[in-house]
Amino acid sequence: MQTKQTGIDLFEDYKDIPKKLQKVLNKYDNYLSGGDYRQLEIVLREVEKVGYTFEYYLDGVPYDLRPIGTLGKTEIN
């Protein structure tokens, strides 16, 4: 699979989040505020089912929400 060089983070560009992805994010809204990376693993699996992915550290704060196969903003900068 070839990676697209776009460098986006839909957590920052929230106006561009597709409805199917927003529905998943709304379902897990309380997990996205940070604090428990184990809960984010649950969210990540659901997000991947609709064709998106994101990264997170052990602090439980997600970043670089993007379509699968696309580079995140932090990977470009």
Secondary structure, 3 states (H helix, E strand, C coil): CCCEEEEECCCCCHHHCCHHHHHHHHHCHHHCCCCCHHHHHHHHHHHHHCCEEEEECCCCCEEEEEECCEEEHHHHC
